[in-house]
Amino acid sequence: MSAAAAFSVVTIFWLIVGIAGPVLVNFVMKRSPNKGIVQTMLVTTAVCCYLFWLCTFLSQYNPLTAPQLEKNIACFIRQQWDGDSDIRCPMEEE
């Protein structure tokens, strides 16, 4: 699933929860004194969950940080992944 498709699907889902939920509550709880509280709760839940998902999605979509490795650790990892112990690290040559 592409990023645009995932963004659209989740956005539509939370719009349905935030808009259709309170409308349905209006029909189900016609004369209840708690109708307004339930409607507010549904809208607040939809907004908070959507914002939480959006922050998570955007932080993974374009990360701002990358791992910072020291040269000797990066060289060791390269030796292990390549399976070649003949690779000389800059720290070993000194």
N, C-alpha and C positions, 0 to 999 in steps of 0.2 A: 504494500500500500504506500503510495507516495505521500509526501509530507502535506501537500495541498488537500489530498483526499482525507487524510486523518484529521487535519484541522477542520475541514468542512463537516465531517461526520460528528465530531465531538461538539462543535459549535451548535449544530442543529439539534443535537440531543439535549444540551443544556438550555437552549432556547425553548424547546418543547416543555421541559420540566418547569422552567421559570414563567412561561406564559400560559400553557395549557393546564398546568397543575392548579393554579389559582382559579381559573375559569371553571374547571371541573368541581373544585371545592365549593364554588358559588352555587352549583346545582345540587350537590350532595348534601351540603350543610345549610339548607335554606334559612332556618331561623335559629341556628345555634349562636350563642353569644361568643363562641371562640372562633367563628369563621374568619374574622380579620386576622387573628393571631396565626391561624394555620396558613392563610394566604401569604402573610408576611414571612413566615417560616420557610415556605416553599421557595419564594423568590430569593430570600437571603441564602438558603442552601444552594440554589442553582448558581448564584453569583459567586459565592465563596468557592464552591467546588470547581467552577469553570476557571476562576482566577488561579487557583492552585494548580490545575492541570495546565493552564497556559504558561505559567512560570516554569513548570517542569519541562514542558515541551520545548519552549524557547531556549532553555539552558542546555538541552541536549541537542537541539538543532544547530546551534552555533556556539560551541563552547568557547569561553574567553581565556581559559588557562590550559596549559599543556604540562605534562610531567617535566620536571627539571631534574636531569640526571647529571651527576658528575662524570667527567671524561673516563675515569677508570671503570666506573660501573657500566657505562654505555659500551665500552670496549669489551668488558667481560660478557655482557649480554650478546654482543655481536659474535664473539668467539663461540659461545654456547649454541647460538642459533645456527651459525654457519657450520658448526662441527669441525672447525679448523683451528687447531691450536698454534698454527704458524703465524697467525695474525698478530702483529706487534702493536702494542698500544703506545701512544706517545709517552706515557708515564714510565713504561718499561725501558725505553731507549735511553733515557737520561741516566 
